Amino acid sequence: MASIKEITGLLDNVIEDSSVPKNIRKAVSDARERLQADDEVIVNVSAAIYSLESVAEDVNMPPHARMQIWSIMSELESLKE
C-alpha cells in the first residue's frame, strides 16, 4: 500500500507529462490538491478518486496515462480500507 506522499509523486508524473491533455492534467492537479487538504484522510482520498474518475475514460487520454491513473485510483482505494 502506497502512502499519500508516494501517490502525490505519481500524480506529479502525470501532471508533468506534456502528452496528457490540459483538461486531464487539471483534474489530476485537483486530485493532488484534494489529497493535501486538511480534512480527514478518507474525505481527501474520496475527493481525489472522484476527481480522477471524471477523466479516467476521456477518449483523448494517451493509453499510458490512463494506466497510470487507474493505478493511482487503485492505490487510493486501498487507502480507504
CYANA upper distance limits for C-alpha pairs under 8 A (distance plus 0.5 A):
  1 MET  CA     75 GLU  CA      7.08
  1 MET  CA     78 SER  CA      7.16
  1 MET  CA     79 LEU  CA      7.79
  2 ALA  CA      6 GLU  CA      6.44
  2 ALA  CA      7 ILE  CA      7.02
  2 ALA  CA     75 GLU  CA      6.78
  2 ALA  CA     79 LEU  CA      8.39
  3 SER  CA      7 ILE  CA      6.76
  4 ILE  CA      8 THR  CA      6.51
  4 ILE  CA     35 LEU  CA      7.75
  5 LYS  CA      9 GLY  CA      6.86
  6 GLU  CA     10 LEU  CA      6.95
  7 ILE  CA     11 LEU  CA      6.71
  7 ILE  CA     72 ILE  CA      7.08
  7 ILE  CA     75 GLU  CA      7.93
  7 ILE  CA     76 LEU  CA      8.24
  8 THR  CA     12 ASP  CA      6.68
  8 THR  CA     32 ARG  CA      6.54
  8 THR  CA     35 LEU  CA      8.22
  9 GLY  CA     13 ASN  CA      6.94
 10 LEU  CA     14 VAL  CA      7.29
 10 LEU  CA     68 GLN  CA      8.34
 10 LEU  CA     72 ILE  CA      7.60
 11 LEU  CA     15 ILE  CA      6.76
 11 LEU  CA     28 VAL  CA      6.90
 11 LEU  CA     29 SER  CA      7.87
 11 LEU  CA     32 ARG  CA      6.99
 11 LEU  CA     72 ILE  CA      8.05
 12 ASP  CA     16 GLU  CA      6.56
 12 ASP  CA     29 SER  CA      8.33
 12 ASP  CA     32 ARG  CA      8.46
 13 ASN  CA     17 ASP  CA      6.81
 14 VAL  CA     20 VAL  CA      7.77
 14 VAL  CA     25 ARG  CA      7.31
 14 VAL  CA     28 VAL  CA      7.84
 14 VAL  CA     65 ALA  CA      7.18
 14 VAL  CA     68 GLN  CA      8.05
 15 ILE  CA     20 VAL  CA      8.27
 15 ILE  CA     25 ARG  CA      5.46
 15 ILE  CA     26 LYS  CA      8.19
 15 ILE  CA     28 VAL  CA      7.05
 15 ILE  CA     29 SER  CA      7.00
 19 SER  CA     62 PRO  CA      7.74
 20 VAL  CA     24 ILE  CA      7.14
 20 VAL  CA     25 ARG  CA      7.02
 20 VAL  CA     61 MET  CA      6.72
 20 VAL  CA     62 PRO  CA      7.00
 20 VAL  CA     65 ALA  CA      7.47
 21 PRO  CA     25 ARG  CA      6.90
 21 PRO  CA     60 ASN  CA      7.59
 21 PRO  CA     61 MET  CA      7.25
 22 LYS  CA     26 LYS  CA      6.60
 23 ASN  CA     27 ALA  CA      6.91
 24 ILE  CA     28 VAL  CA      6.72
 24 ILE  CA     55 VAL  CA      6.65
 24 ILE  CA     61 MET  CA      8.01
 25 ARG  CA     29 SER  CA      6.47
 26 LYS  CA     30 ASP  CA      6.64
 27 ALA  CA     31 ALA  CA      6.74
 27 ALA  CA     51 SER  CA      6.38
 27 ALA  CA     52 LEU  CA      6.87
 27 ALA  CA     54 SER  CA      8.21
 27 ALA  CA     55 VAL  CA      7.56
 28 VAL  CA     32 ARG  CA      6.75
 28 VAL  CA     51 SER  CA      7.61
 28 VAL  CA     52 LEU  CA      6.72
 29 SER  CA     33 GLU  CA      6.78
 30 ASP  CA     34 ARG  CA      6.67
 30 ASP  CA     48 ALA  CA      7.90
 30 ASP  CA     51 SER  CA      7.31
 31 ALA  CA     35 LEU  CA      6.78
 31 ALA  CA     47 ALA  CA      7.53
 31 ALA  CA     48 ALA  CA      4.62
 31 ALA  CA     49 ILE  CA      7.62
 31 ALA  CA     51 SER  CA      6.03
 31 ALA  CA     52 LEU  CA      7.05
 32 ARG  CA     36 GLN  CA      7.07
 32 ARG  CA     48 ALA  CA      7.38
 33 GLU  CA     37 ALA  CA      6.90
 34 ARG  CA     44 ASN  CA      5.91
 34 ARG  CA     45 VAL  CA      8.02
 34 ARG  CA     47 ALA  CA      6.79
 34 ARG  CA     48 ALA  CA      6.18
 35 LEU  CA     41 VAL  CA      8.11
 35 LEU  CA     44 ASN  CA      5.37
 35 LEU  CA     45 VAL  CA      6.45
 35 LEU  CA     47 ALA  CA      8.22
 35 LEU  CA     48 ALA  CA      6.64
 36 GLN  CA     44 ASN  CA      7.85
 37 ALA  CA     44 ASN  CA      7.09
 39 ASP  CA     43 VAL  CA      6.97
 39 ASP  CA     44 ASN  CA      6.86
 40 GLU  CA     44 ASN  CA      6.85
 41 VAL  CA     45 VAL  CA      6.52
 42 ILE  CA     46 SER  CA      6.56
 42 ILE  CA     79 LEU  CA      8.28
 42 ILE  CA     80 LYS  CA      6.39
 43 VAL  CA     47 ALA  CA      6.65
 44 ASN  CA     48 ALA  CA      6.64
 45 VAL  CA     49 ILE  CA      6.68
 45 VAL  CA     76 LEU  CA      6.66
 45 VAL  CA     77 GLU  CA      8.28
 45 VAL  CA     79 LEU  CA      7.97
 45 VAL  CA     80 LYS  CA      7.55
 46 SER  CA     50 TYR  CA      6.67
 46 SER  CA     80 LYS  CA      8.33
 47 ALA  CA     51 SER  CA      6.77
 48 ALA  CA     52 LEU  CA      6.79
 49 ILE  CA     53 GLU  CA      6.51
 49 ILE  CA     73 MET  CA      6.53
 49 ILE  CA     76 LEU  CA      7.42
 49 ILE  CA     77 GLU  CA      8.31
 50 TYR  CA     54 SER  CA      6.94
 51 SER  CA     55 VAL  CA      7.92
 52 LEU  CA     56 ALA  CA      6.44
 52 LEU  CA     69 ILE  CA      7.61
 52 LEU  CA     73 MET  CA      7.78
 53 GLU  CA     57 GLU  CA      8.12
 56 ALA  CA     66 ARG  CA      6.85
 56 ALA  CA     69 ILE  CA      7.24
 56 ALA  CA     70 TRP  CA      7.76
 57 GLU  CA     61 MET  CA      8.25
 57 GLU  CA     66 ARG  CA      8.20
 61 MET  CA     65 ALA  CA      7.04
 61 MET  CA     66 ARG  CA      6.88
 62 PRO  CA     66 ARG  CA      6.92
 63 PRO  CA     67 MET  CA      6.84
 64 HIS  CA     68 GLN  CA      6.85
 65 ALA  CA     69 ILE  CA      6.64
 66 ARG  CA     70 TRP  CA      6.65
 67 MET  CA     71 SER  CA      6.61
 68 GLN  CA     72 ILE  CA      6.64
 69 ILE  CA     73 MET  CA      6.56
 70 TRP  CA     74 SER  CA      6.66
 71 SER  CA     75 GLU  CA      6.84
 72 ILE  CA     76 LEU  CA      6.66
 73 MET  CA     77 GLU  CA      6.60
 74 SER  CA     78 SER  CA      6.86
 75 GLU  CA     79 LEU  CA      7.09
 76 LEU  CA     80 LYS  CA      7.28
 77 GLU  CA     81 GLU  CA      7.64
